[in-house]
Amino acid sequence: MHVFEMVAIIVVCSLIAGIINNAIKAKKNSPTAMDDETARKIDQLVERIEVLERVVTDDQHSLRNEIDKL
């Protein structure tokens, strides 16, 4: 292997390593839209669970009356 080929290989490897390093840093630091969407869905689920807890812990008699009214 000639000296110039070795230098070319070292330069290419350095460039590839730099590109990979920058991509990893960008991926770590960038907030994603999925985070906001996930937080919104979690909030909706918490609200639904609270409603279900109220229904379950409500007195069965009043629940039957409400169902009968419908």
Summary of the structure (lengths in Angstrom):
residues: 70
radius of gyration: 29.8
end to end distance: 87.1
largest distance: 91.3
contacts: 120
relative contact order: 0.05
helix: 89%
strand: 0%
